[in-house]
Amino acid sequence: MLRTRVFLRKTEMRTFKNYEYKVKIMVDQHQMNSATVSGNAEWNSNQADSAKPAAGPLASVRYTTILLLGVYFGVVLTKAEAVRWQRIHDMFRLQDSHLYYVILTAIVVAMVALQLLKRFRVKTLDGSEISYKPKPYHTGVLLGGLLFGAGWAITGACPGPVYIQLGAGEWWAAITLFGAFLGMYCYALLKSRLPH
């Protein structure tokens, strides 16, 4: 027991020192970058503008593509009946397996897509590598999952479908959206006290 405590204490100290070292490097780099920028007399507005994301036709094409993909996603969810309150209610009461098949299909597609992204080393639009880092399991995952599931069963909506329901004229979805924003606000307030 004592050996375990000593080992854990040493591990904690090593982790803390490593974290402290990384923070020091980040602070030093920030100070160095600030000094370079403020001390550089050649810095002008043209250089500053070149660091900004591209605007104009390329940006509008990008935003149009994102909008069209969002509309397509909404159509797919509507056609799959993933936005119907009765379907969701029946799924949680284990009376209808339709949405279980929809969710299973989405999981399989995501698994295959992630494997293809890894295999072909696909990069994001800004050139960085796409990587997936799983988050560690903790009690908050279970509690959050239970709360999310209960809210989903009661309201018949989760974050994606609530916007589709609003677009389809389902006025009660505004209450669900308000509840989602209220939940996010409460989480931000209580984040430091929750298990992470």
Contacts in CASP RR format, 6 or more apart in sequence:
PFRMAT RR
TARGET T0000
AUTHOR 0000-0000-0000
METHOD contacts of the structure
MODEL  1
MLRTRVFLRKTEMRTFKNYEYKVKIMVDQHQMNSATVSGNAEWNSNQADS
AKPAAGPLASVRYTTILLLGVYFGVVLTKAEAVRWQRIHDMFRLQDSHLY
YVILTAIVVAMVALQLLKRFRVKTLDGSEISYKPKPYHTGVLLGGLLFGA
GWAITGACPGPVYIQLGAGEWWAAITLFGAFLGMYCYALLKSRLPH
37 43 0 8 1.000
53 59 0 8 1.000
62 125 0 8 1.000
74 164 0 8 1.000
77 83 0 8 1.000
77 160 0 8 1.000
77 161 0 8 1.000
77 164 0 8 1.000
78 164 0 8 1.000
78 168 0 8 1.000
80 99 0 8 1.000
80 102 0 8 1.000
81 87 0 8 1.000
81 98 0 8 1.000
81 99 0 8 1.000
82 88 0 8 1.000
82 99 0 8 1.000
82 102 0 8 1.000
82 161 0 8 1.000
83 157 0 8 1.000
83 161 0 8 1.000
83 164 0 8 1.000
83 165 0 8 1.000
83 168 0 8 1.000
85 155 0 8 1.000
85 156 0 8 1.000
85 157 0 8 1.000
87 96 0 8 1.000
87 98 0 8 1.000
87 99 0 8 1.000
88 99 0 8 1.000
88 152 0 8 1.000
88 153 0 8 1.000
88 156 0 8 1.000
88 157 0 8 1.000
89 153 0 8 1.000
89 156 0 8 1.000
90 96 0 8 1.000
90 98 0 8 1.000
91 97 0 8 1.000
91 98 0 8 1.000
91 99 0 8 1.000
91 100 0 8 1.000
92 149 0 8 1.000
92 152 0 8 1.000
92 153 0 8 1.000
114 132 0 8 1.000
116 122 0 8 1.000
117 130 0 8 1.000
121 129 0 8 1.000
122 130 0 8 1.000
123 129 0 8 1.000
123 130 0 8 1.000
124 130 0 8 1.000
135 141 0 8 1.000
138 195 0 8 1.000
138 196 0 8 1.000
139 195 0 8 1.000
140 194 0 8 1.000
140 195 0 8 1.000
140 196 0 8 1.000
143 195 0 8 1.000
148 158 0 8 1.000
152 158 0 8 1.000
155 162 0 8 1.000
155 175 0 8 1.000
155 176 0 8 1.000
156 176 0 8 1.000
157 165 0 8 1.000
157 173 0 8 1.000
157 176 0 8 1.000
159 180 0 8 1.000
162 173 0 8 1.000
162 176 0 8 1.000
162 177 0 8 1.000
162 180 0 8 1.000
163 173 0 8 1.000
163 177 0 8 1.000
165 172 0 8 1.000
165 173 0 8 1.000
165 176 0 8 1.000
166 173 0 8 1.000
166 174 0 8 1.000
166 177 0 8 1.000
187 194 0 8 1.000
END
